[in-house]
Each structure stands twice: as structure tokens, then as C-alpha cells.
């Protein structure tokens, strides 16, 4: 709907509109701010509603007004549009066909309310699925690094050999634990 486009409080509206459910009325104001009154006649208001009937539309702006269709047609009625506190009045013929609501209930099968079994999927390999080879290789690398660090820090070959031996024992115990689980 165009407001104030040709004159103050002027209204340009379509003659008719077919709705297939809830819809928006777009109020396009081409001039100064004004109030617009919207009213559904008795037949339309039997299945449709407006949140508010009076709407302030600021200058040079658009405003959407939602008309919610909650019932089922077929219904033919009129939407009344008034500006300037009655200075201009127009009517739009609205038709809502049978089954024309978008708010129809969704029927849910009772089977969907029951927990569904989880599909069998290949899971990621766990620690128990790993072979001892990669663990021992990582352990050997760790022993080598620990030995080099100890040698550099202490400059003692005996202490380095003891540190390498201790790390090897720990890694061996870890490998046995992984295999047995």
C-alpha cells in the first residue's frame, strides 16, 4: 500500500488479494508521518487477526503489519484501510481458499517418539587398537633425547646411561599395559 504518494493522506491499494496463509501488509509512506488504521471485517476476523489496528508510519519509511491466518477457508472478506483519522478510506477484497493456511498441524508418527538405535559405525581406533611398534619407536626417540639432555647437562656418562635405562623401563611397562588391556 502506498501512502502520501499523490497527496497528503492519499491511499493506493490493490482491489483484491488472494492469501494462502498468514501475510504481511506493507505500508510504504512517501510523505510526512501519519497514522494508519487497519480493520478486518467479520468474515475475515473469524479466521485471521491483527496484533494491532492502529499503526504510526514515520515519514519516508516502510512498515510491515502481519495478518495472521489461524483458521481454514474458504473465506472472502474485506480489509479496511483508513488514514488521516477518516480523511481517506479504502477496502481490499481478501480471499483465503480452503486449506489455505500455512499453520496446519504436523502429524508426528508415534514411532518417532521412541529412541532410535544408534547405527553401527566404524569408530576411531582407541589406544588398545594400536600395536606396540609405534609406541616403542616413540619411546626409543624419547630415550635418545633424554640421554642427550642428561649428557649435556651433567657431562656424566654413568648418569646418562642410568637415565636412559630408567626411561626404557617405564616405556616397557607402558607397552605391556597397553597390550594387556
N, C-alpha and C positions, 0 to 999 in steps of 0.2 A: 504494500500500500504506500502510495506517495502522498506526503503531507506538505502543504505550503509550497507546492511546485508552481502553480499558476497564479495563486492569490493567497492572501492570509486565510488560514483555516481551511484551505481547499483540500479535497479528498479525491484521490484517483484510486479506484479499487476495481478488481475484476468483477464481472457479473456473477460468475459461478466458480465453484471449486469442488473437485471430487477428492475426498480424503480416503486413504486406505489404512488409517490408524491415526495416532497422535500426530500433530503437525504444529509448525511454528508460523505465526503471523509476523511478517517483517514490516515494521513501521519505519519508513525512510523519510526523515524530515529534511526538507530542502530550505527551510527558513528559520524563523525565530522559534524559541521553545514553546511548547504547547502541551495541553493535556488531551489525551485520547481516552474515550470510554468505549469499551467493548462489551457486548451483551449477546449471549446465546439465547435463542427463543426456546420455548418449552420443549419442542420435539428434539432439538439438538442437546439441550441440557439434560435430557433423560439418559444419554449415553456419554456425554462429553462435559468437561469442566474447564474453567479458567482459574488460575491461582488468585488473580486479582482482576478487577474490572476497570479500574482507573489507572492510567499509565502516563507518567510525565516523560516527554521525549525532548531532550535538550536540543538546542539549535544545531543544525547541520550534522546530525548524528542518525544512526540506525538503532533500532531496538527490536529484539525478538520477544514475542509473547507466546508462550506454549499453551496449546489447547490439547488437553489430554483426553483421549478417547478410551473409555473403560468398558463400554458395552458393545453390543453387536447390532448391526443394521439389519435391514436397510432402513435408513433414516434420511429424511430430507428436511432441512430447516434453514434458518437464516441467522447470519452473524451480523449484528448491528454495530456500526462504527459511527461515533459521534465526536466532533471536535468543536472547539470554541464554545463549550458549555451549551451545546444545542444549535450553534450557528450553522453547522453543516452535519448532515446525517446521510449515510449510505448503508445499503444492505447487500450482502453477498449470499447467494444461494449455495448452501453446502450440502453435498450428498455423500453419505457414508454407506457403501454397499454391504450386503450380507456377508459375514465373515471378513469384514474389512478392518478388524482390529489387529494391531501388531502385538497386543498384550495377551494373546491366547495362552492358556496354561500349557505347560510342558508336562507330558505324562512320562514318568520315570518307571521303568520296569523294576519289580521287586528284586530281581537278581543283582541289580547294580548296587543295592544297599548292603550286600554281603561282601565281606573281604574276599578279594581275589587272590589266588595263589600266585606267588612270585614266579615268573618264568625262569627256567634253568638257563643260566648264563655262565659263560666261562669267566671265572674270577681271576683277578691278578694273582700271580704266584706269591705265596707267602714265604716267610723265612724258612719254613720247613721244606719247601719245594726246591730250595737252592742246593746244588751239590757242594761238596766240601772244597772243590778245586778253586773257585773264585775266592772263597773265604781264606784258604791257605795262601793264595797268591797275594791277597791284600795284607794278610798277616806277615808274610815274608818281607813285603815292602816296608811295612811299619817297623819290623825288627831292624832292617837295614838303616832306616832313618834314625831310630832310637840309638842304635850303636854309633852312628856317625856323630850325632849330637853329644852323646856321652864322651866320646873320644876327644872331640874338640874342646869341650868344657873342662874335662878333668885331666886330659893327657895321660890317662892310665889305661893300659891295655887290659889289665885284670878286671877293673871296674866295668869296662866296656863289654867284655865277654860275659860278666855276670848279668848286666842289664839285658843283653841280647837273649841270654838263656832264660831269664825271668819272663820276658815278653813272649818267647816261644812257648813256654809252659802255659801261659794264660791263653794264648791262641789255640793251643792244642786242646785245652779243656773246653773252650768255646766251640770248637769243631765237634767234639764228642757230644756236647749238649745239644747241638743242632741236629746231629744225626739221630739221636735217641728220641727226639720229640716228634 
